[in-house]
Amino acid sequence: SSSSSSRTRWELWASSLVSASLVPAAYGLLALVAHAWLTKSLLSALVLVAVLWAVYGLCFYRKSLHAQKTSAPSFVAAHIALAFMTCVYMLLPVIDAWLSTAFIFQSLLLAFLFWRMMISDPGRANCISHKHFKIEDGRHKIQTSHIQDLPRIEYLEKDENDSRGKYCSQCNSFIIRFDHHCAAVKNCIGSKNHWLFLILLAAFALTEMLYLWCCIAYLRATEHQFLFNQDAPSFGDEGFWIIIWEVFCHHAWVLSIALFASMQFLWQVPFLIFHLYCVAVNLTTDEWVNWEKYSTFFIELPPELGHPFPRKQFVNPYD
């Protein structure tokens, strides 16, 4: 058992290391591709692109076979660390001190919030096992007959059967007011850490916005500052994309991270708005997505003219 435990611990560290190393490896290969393009070494560029796709293809293949072989938190943490080091060693010397200071402070705050989210308690009922659950409409409820066996469940009154919770197979815990399981932090979002999750989302969006601002300031301080002049090439001009590609190749490392930050920002902001809306109407993500499975969230409408079959209509019992 001890050898099995040590092997599991070693596999965890190995998967974390591999996942984290993928991030600088990918950006490094992209920078080499850009350098090969600028030096007209097209064959080298094609070979490097093939290597990049092969590395990612192998990783996703291993992930599909063995989910434990990759670590999403390590992947995210590596991006935070890489953006921080890029700012310190490449952007800081040429951008305003206040902007670089703001980004560094925000990056450190984001790293702290990310770590805090990973170790936070989502509202686990740790003393509850499978025998204390019954499944009703797809949702797990605590059986009333077992309440007397659970003296540490202070949030559950003896006359209350529904905790708006759900059993998470990945966390192997019953989560009170279950929202969803977040693979990025390898933790559930529930009653005790949902507010922290919202702060973390906002921190990610703010950090990404600051990094993009730093990149703009960085480009303004280089020979490509003409992109921000009044006579800069516009979207419809001939050769616009060639100019953009050349600028990208000259600053591939910095702008690759900026491109990834932009894509993250584009989905994280709507995701944050969605969660704020759910908070406003007193719903969880699980209830919003799976409302048709829970009898408390719909009413059955009988067949009528134009609708020959029974229908379900959403109702919010908590609003």
KOLLUM-36979 format. One line per 5 residues: their letters; for each residue x, y, z negated of C-alpha. Coordinates in steps of 0.1 Angstrom, whole numbers. Layout:
% KOLLUM-36979
a = X,Y,Z  ...
% end
This chain:
% KOLLUM-36979
sssss = 0,0,0  29,24,-8  45,16,26  12,22,43  8,55,24
srtrw = 43,66,34  37,56,70  5,76,70  23,106,56  51,102,81
elwas = 25,100,110  9,132,97  41,151,96  51,137,131  17,147,146
slvsa = 20,182,131  55,186,144  46,175,179  15,197,180  35,227,168
slvpa = 63,222,192  40,221,222  33,258,218  69,272,223  75,244,248
aygll = 46,255,270  55,292,268  92,284,274  83,264,306  61,292,318
alvah = 90,317,313  113,293,332  88,290,360  86,328,362  124,331,363
awltk = 127,305,390  101,324,411  120,357,407  152,340,418  135,324,447
sllsa = 141,289,434  106,277,444  115,240,442  127,245,406  94,263,398
lvlva = 73,235,412  93,209,392  88,229,360  51,232,367  49,195,372
vlwav = 67,189,339  44,213,321  13,195,334  28,161,326  35,171,290
yglcf = 0,184,284  -15,155,302  4,130,280  -7,149,249  -44,149,258
yrksl = -41,112,268  -27,103,234  -53,124,217  -81,106,236  -66,72,224
haqkt = -56,82,189  -72,114,174  -47,115,146  -18,119,170  -25,156,173
sapsf = -29,183,147  -51,213,156  -41,233,125  -4,230,134  -12,241,170
vaahi = -30,272,157  -4,280,131  24,277,158  6,303,179  4,327,149
alafm = 41,322,141  51,326,177  32,358,182  47,372,150  83,363,160
tcvym = 77,377,196  66,410,181  95,412,157  123,402,182  109,416,215
llpvi = 82,442,210  93,459,178  125,475,192  105,494,219  71,502,204
dawls = 59,526,177  68,517,142  33,521,129  19,498,155  44,471,149
tafif = 39,474,112  2,471,116  6,439,136  31,423,113  9,431,82
qslll = -22,417,100  -3,386,111  8,378,76  -27,384,63  -41,361,91
aflfw = -16,334,81  -27,336,44  -64,335,53  -57,305,76  -39,286,49
rmmis = -66,296,23  -93,283,47  -76,250,51  -74,242,14  -108,258,5
dpgra = -137,239,-10  -166,240,14  -190,229,-13  -182,192,-17  -202,170,-39
ncish = -172,148,-47  -189,126,-72  -215,115,-47  -210,83,-27  -229,68,2
khfki = -253,50,-22  -267,83,-34  -278,93,2  -309,87,21  -313,98,57
edgrh = -344,118,65  -348,132,100  -311,130,106  -302,150,75  -288,135,43
kiqts = -305,142,11  -297,133,-25  -321,107,-39  -340,121,-69  -335,88,-88
hiqdl = -298,94,-89  -298,130,-103  -293,118,-139  -261,100,-127  -246,133,-114
priey = -241,156,-144  -215,178,-126  -239,189,-98  -248,222,-113  -263,237,-82
lekde = -290,209,-78  -321,212,-100  -337,180,-111  -369,189,-92  -350,199,-60
ndsrg = -343,171,-35  -330,191,-5  -297,208,-8  -296,218,29  -265,196,30
kycsq = -251,169,52  -225,141,50  -194,148,71  -177,116,82  -145,135,90
cnsfi = -142,149,55  -158,119,39  -179,142,17  -214,155,12  -212,193,20
irfdh = -238,216,4  -253,239,30  -233,223,57  -226,246,87  -201,227,108
hcaav = -168,209,107  -140,231,121  -112,212,137  -89,242,138  -86,243,100
kncig = -94,206,95  -121,215,70  -158,218,68  -176,251,66  -202,251,38
sknhw = -217,270,9  -185,279,-8  -162,290,21  -186,303,48  -178,339,38
lflil = -141,331,41  -146,316,75  -163,349,87  -134,369,74  -109,346,91
laafa = -128,349,125  -126,387,122  -89,385,112  -82,364,143  -100,389,166
lteml = -82,419,150  -48,403,152  -53,394,189  -65,429,197  -34,444,179
ylwcc = -11,421,199  -27,432,232  -22,468,221  15,460,213  19,445,248
iaylr = 4,477,264  28,498,244  57,474,254  49,477,291  47,515,289
atehq = 83,515,276  96,494,305  102,500,342  66,489,348  51,519,331
flfnq = 37,530,365  8,506,359  -6,531,335  -1,562,357  -29,580,375
dapsf = -16,567,409  -13,531,397  -25,504,421  -62,496,416  -80,463,418
gdegf = -90,466,455  -56,478,468  -36,456,491  -8,438,473  -24,445,438
wiiiw = -22,408,427  14,405,440  24,435,418  6,419,388  23,386,394
evfch = 57,402,396  51,421,364  40,389,347  71,371,359  94,398,345
hawvl = 77,395,311  63,360,312  69,351,276  52,382,262  23,382,287
sialf = 16,345,284  9,349,247  -12,380,256  -32,360,281  -39,333,255
asmqf = -48,360,229  -72,375,254  -90,342,261  -92,335,223  -106,370,218
lwqvp = -133,365,244  -149,335,226  -141,344,190  -160,377,190  -193,362,203
flifh = -188,333,179  -184,358,150  -215,377,162  -235,344,163  -225,335,128
lycva = -234,370,115  -268,365,132  -272,331,114  -264,348,81  -290,375,88
vnltt = -317,349,95  -305,325,67  -296,296,90  -266,274,94  -250,264,127
dewvn = -261,228,121  -297,239,116  -296,261,147  -282,234,169  -301,204,155
wekys = -334,220,145  -354,194,165  -340,167,143  -352,183,110  -389,182,104
tffie = -388,214,83  -377,235,113  -405,228,137  -442,222,140  -458,198,164
lppel = -480,214,191  -508,192,205  -511,187,243  -530,215,261  -537,228,295
ghpfp = -504,230,314  -486,210,287  -498,174,288  -473,162,262  -468,172,225
rkqfv = -442,200,220  -420,212,191  -420,248,182  -392,262,161  -400,277,127
npyd = -375,291,102  -386,281,67  -358,301,50  -363,335,68
% end
